[in-house]
Amino acid sequence: MKKKIHPKYVDCTITCLCGNVINTRSTRAKLSVEICSNCHPFFTGQQKIVDTAGRVERFRKRYEKSSYSKK
C-alpha cells in the first residue's frame, strides 16, 4: 500500500432523526441521517409516506388532468 494517500479513520457517531444513535468508524466524526434501520419501513413492516417538500402533491397535481389518471 502507498503511504500518505489513505484517509484517516476516526470513531463516528451516526444520529437519526428518530433518535437512534449508531457508533462506527468513518472518515467523518459525526453524521446525521433522516432514516435508519430502526425507522425504515422495510425493516419495521410499517408503511409511511416520506414526503419531502410536497413531492407527492406536486406529482398528483401534475397528472390529475391527464388521461392516465382516468379509467
HUQUI-V222400 format. One record per run of one state. SS is the DSSP state (H for helix, E for strand, - for the rest). FROM is the first residue (numbers start at 1). TO is the last residue. If there is no record, write none. Layout:
BEGIN
<<SS:FROM:TO> <SS:FROM:TO>>
END
This chain:
BEGIN
<<-:1:9> <E:10:16> <-:17:20> <E:21:26> <-:27:29> <E:30:33> <-:34:40> <H:41:44> <-:45:54> <H:55:63> <-:64:71>>
END
